[in-house]
Amino acid sequence: MDYLQERYGVSIRLACEVAGIRRSSYSYTHERVDDDAVADAILSLVERHPRPLAVPEQFNVCWSMDFMRAALRHGHRFHTFNVVDDFNREVLTIDVNSRITAERVVTMLERVITWRGSPDIIRVDNGSEFTSSVFAEWAEQLNIELEFIDRRW
């Protein structure tokens, strides 16, 4: 906004309009929230209830998969399907779509496997896409063990 104001001599209102942002977003000042107490409580829980996830010795031993959900400013919701090799935390694929089914999960994994090879284990939560018969049968055909983690943590 400063550039537009200086270069073209326009008001903040006009600069924001041209840039496509709200004036309230431009003038927003983040106030840091003191969340030290929350962080301490989380660390205390972790110490009392450790859940170590084994880190493989080489790539393609274990992959982890999960979904993230978000929405655009105008309200359109979308999902990302993320696959990570647990050995080096390499992101193998990210698929973005408004709806991701078990069939789409299998298709995306097959694409990764064509260039990367298949893992011994795939670590997932108990989401419907991962507990479906389509996904389970696909993993069984490829001799891939499914490791389900507890979603509560």
Backbone hydrogen bonds in HBPLUS format (Angstrom, degrees):
<---DONOR---> <-ACCEPTOR-->    atom                        ^
c    i                          cat <-CA-CA->   ^        H-A-AA   ^      H-
h    n   atom  resd res      DA  || num        DHA   H-A  angle D-A-AA Bond
n    s   type  num  typ     dist DA aas  dist angle  dist       angle   num
A0005-GLN N   A0001-MET O   2.89 MM   4  6.16 161.3  1.93 155.1 160.5     1
A0006-GLU N   A0002-ASP O   2.85 MM   4  6.05 168.7  1.87 156.6 159.4     2
A0007-ARG N   A0003-TYR O   2.77 MM   4  5.75 168.9  1.78 156.9 160.8     3
A0008-TYR N   A0004-LEU O   2.97 MM   4  5.63 159.5  2.01 137.3 143.9     4
A0009-GLY N   A0005-GLN O   2.76 MM   4  4.77 126.5  2.04 124.6 134.5     5
A0015-ALA N   A0011-SER O   2.91 MM   4  6.14 162.9  1.94 152.8 158.3     6
A0016-CYS N   A0012-ILE O   2.85 MM   4  5.96 162.2  1.88 153.7 157.8     7
A0017-GLU N   A0013-ARG O   3.04 MM   4  6.23 154.6  2.11 141.9 149.4     8
A0018-VAL N   A0014-LEU O   2.89 MM   4  6.11 163.4  1.91 154.1 157.7     9
A0019-ALA N   A0015-ALA O   2.96 MM   4  6.12 155.7  2.02 145.2 152.2    10
A0020-GLY N   A0016-CYS O   2.85 MM   4  5.92 119.1  2.23 138.0 153.3    11
A0021-ILE N   A0016-CYS O   3.00 MM   5  5.23 157.5  2.05 146.9 149.1    12
A0020-GLY N   A0017-GLU O   3.21 MM   3  5.05 141.8  2.36  93.0 104.1    13
A0025-SER N   A0022-ARG O   3.10 MM   3  5.22 126.5  2.40  97.5 110.8    14
A0026-TYR N   A0022-ARG O   3.15 MM   4  6.53 154.2  2.22 148.1 155.0    15
A0027-SER N   A0023-ARG O   3.00 MM   4  6.26 155.7  2.06 153.0 158.8    16
A0028-TYR N   A0025-SER O   3.41 MM   3  5.14 155.3  2.48  94.2 101.3    17
A0039-ALA N   A0035-ASP O   2.96 MM   4  6.27 164.7  1.98 156.6 161.0    18
A0040-ASP N   A0036-ASP O   2.88 MM   4  6.06 158.4  1.93 148.6 154.4    19
A0041-ALA N   A0037-ALA O   3.01 MM   4  6.20 153.4  2.08 141.6 148.7    20
A0042-ILE N   A0038-VAL O   2.96 MM   4  6.25 157.2  2.01 152.7 158.6    21
A0043-LEU N   A0039-ALA O   2.96 MM   4  6.20 164.8  1.99 151.8 155.9    22
A0044-SER N   A0040-ASP O   2.93 MM   4  6.10 151.9  2.01 144.6 152.6    23
A0045-LEU N   A0041-ALA O   3.01 MM   4  6.29 153.5  2.09 145.3 151.8    24
A0046-VAL N   A0042-ILE O   2.96 MM   4  6.25 157.5  2.01 152.3 158.6    25
A0047-GLU N   A0043-LEU O   2.98 MM   4  6.19 156.1  2.04 147.0 153.1    26
A0048-ARG N   A0044-SER O   3.04 MM   4  6.29 149.6  2.14 144.1 152.1    27
A0049-HIS N   A0045-LEU O   2.83 MM   4  5.90 142.9  1.97 148.1 158.4    28
A0120-ASP N   A0060-ASN O   3.12 MM  60  6.67 130.3  2.38 134.0 146.4    29
A0120-ASP N   A0061-VAL O   3.19 MM  59  4.96 132.0  2.43 105.8 118.8    30
A0121-ILE N   A0061-VAL O   2.88 MM  60  6.11 142.5  2.02 145.9 158.0    31
A0086-ASP N   A0062-CYS O   2.93 MM  24  5.74 162.8  1.96 154.7 160.0    32
A0063-TRP N   A0121-ILE O   2.98 MM  58  6.39 156.7  2.04 146.9 151.4    33
A0123-ARG N   A0063-TRP O   2.64 MM  60  5.99 169.2  1.65 164.7 168.0    34
A0064-SER N   A0084-VAL O   2.81 MM  20  5.28 159.4  1.85 155.4 161.8    35
A0084-VAL N   A0064-SER O   2.90 MM  20  5.28 162.2  1.93 156.1 161.9    36
A0065-MET N   A0123-ARG O   2.99 MM  58  6.35 153.5  2.06 172.3 174.1    37
A0066-ASP N   A0082-ASN O   3.13 MM  16  5.53 149.9  2.22 145.3 153.6    38
A0082-ASN N   A0066-ASP O   2.92 MM  16  5.53 176.8  1.92 171.9 173.0    39
A0068-MET N   A0080-THR O   2.95 MM  12  5.17 147.1  2.06 142.0 150.7    40
A0080-THR N   A0068-MET O   2.83 MM  12  5.17 153.2  1.90 148.2 153.9    41
A0070-ALA N   A0078-PHE O   3.02 MM   8  5.63 162.5  2.05 162.5 164.3    42
A0078-PHE N   A0070-ALA O   2.91 MM   8  5.63 162.9  1.94 150.6 152.4    43
A0072-LEU N   A0076-HIS O   2.82 MM   4  5.27 162.7  1.85 147.7 150.9    44
A0075-GLY N   A0072-LEU O   2.90 MM   3  5.28 161.5  1.94 116.8 121.3    45
A0079-HIS N   A0097-ASN O   2.75 MM  18  5.52 167.4  1.77 159.8 163.3    46
A0097-ASN N   A0079-HIS O   3.01 MM  18  5.52 157.9  2.06 151.8 158.8    47
A0081-PHE N   A0095-ASP O   2.74 MM  14  4.97 153.8  1.81 143.1 152.3    48
A0095-ASP N   A0081-PHE O   2.86 MM  14  4.97 157.0  1.91 139.0 146.4    49
A0083-VAL N   A0093-THR O   3.02 MM  10  5.38 154.3  2.09 159.5 158.7    50
A0092-LEU N   A0083-VAL O   2.74 MM   9  5.43 153.9  1.81 144.8 153.0    51
A0085-ASP N   A0090-GLU O   2.88 MM   5  5.30 159.9  1.92 151.9 156.0    52
A0089-ARG N   A0085-ASP O   2.80 MM   4  5.22 126.3  2.09 152.8 168.6    53
A0105-VAL N   A0101-THR O   2.96 MM   4  6.31 153.1  2.04 148.0 155.9    54
A0106-VAL N   A0102-ALA O   2.99 MM   4  6.28 162.0  2.02 151.9 155.3    55
A0107-THR N   A0103-GLU O   2.99 MM   4  6.27 159.0  2.03 146.1 152.0    56
A0108-MET N   A0104-ARG O   2.91 MM   4  6.14 163.1  1.94 153.2 156.9    57
A0109-LEU N   A0105-VAL O   2.94 MM   4  6.19 158.3  1.99 152.2 158.5    58
A0110-GLU N   A0106-VAL O   2.89 MM   4  6.10 156.8  1.94 152.0 158.4    59
A0111-ARG N   A0107-THR O   3.12 MM   4  6.40 149.0  2.22 144.5 152.2    60
A0112-VAL N   A0108-MET O   3.15 MM   4  6.50 156.5  2.20 146.2 151.8    61
A0113-ILE N   A0109-LEU O   2.87 MM   4  6.09 164.1  1.89 154.9 159.6    62
A0114-THR N   A0110-GLU O   3.12 MM   4  6.27 140.9  2.28 140.8 149.4    63
A0115-TRP N   A0112-VAL O   3.17 MM   3  5.75 139.8  2.34 112.5 121.5    64
A0116-ARG N   A0112-VAL O   2.85 MM   4  5.83 143.5  1.98 152.3 163.9    65
A0117-GLY N   A0113-ILE O   2.90 MM   4  4.42 151.6  1.98 115.8 122.8    66
A0145-GLU N   A0120-ASP O   2.91 MM  25  6.23 161.1  1.95 158.7 152.3    67
A0122-ILE N   A0145-GLU O   2.86 MM  23  6.31 153.3  1.93 165.6 173.6    68
A0147-GLU N   A0122-ILE O   2.90 MM  25  6.04 171.0  1.90 149.3 151.0    69
A0124-VAL N   A0147-GLU O   2.90 MM  23  6.24 157.8  1.95 156.3 162.9    70
A0149-ILE N   A0124-VAL O   2.81 MM  25  6.12 155.5  1.87 152.7 161.0    71
A0130-PHE N   A0127-GLY O   2.91 MM   3  5.43 136.1  2.11 113.1 125.0    72
A0131-THR N   A0127-GLY O   3.05 MM   4  6.29 133.0  2.28 149.3 162.7    73
A0136-ALA N   A0132-SER O   3.06 MM   4  6.27 170.4  2.07 152.8 155.9    74
A0137-GLU N   A0133-SER O   2.83 MM   4  5.76 165.3  1.86 147.9 152.2    75
A0138-TRP N   A0134-VAL O   3.11 MM   4  6.18 155.8  2.17 140.4 147.4    76
A0139-ALA N   A0135-PHE O   2.97 MM   4  6.20 165.4  1.99 154.5 157.8    77
A0140-GLU N   A0136-ALA O   2.96 MM   4  6.16 157.4  2.02 146.5 153.1    78
A0141-GLN N   A0137-GLU O   2.95 MM   4  6.15 156.7  2.01 148.9 154.5    79
A0142-LEU N   A0138-TRP O   3.20 MM   4  6.50 145.1  2.33 144.7 153.7    80
A0144-ILE N   A0139-ALA O   2.86 MM   5  4.95 174.1  1.86 148.8 148.0    81
A0143-ASN N   A0140-GLU O   3.08 MM   3  4.89 158.0  2.13 100.5 107.0    82
A0153-TRP N   A0150-ASP O   3.45 MM   3  6.23 165.8  2.47 118.2 121.2    83
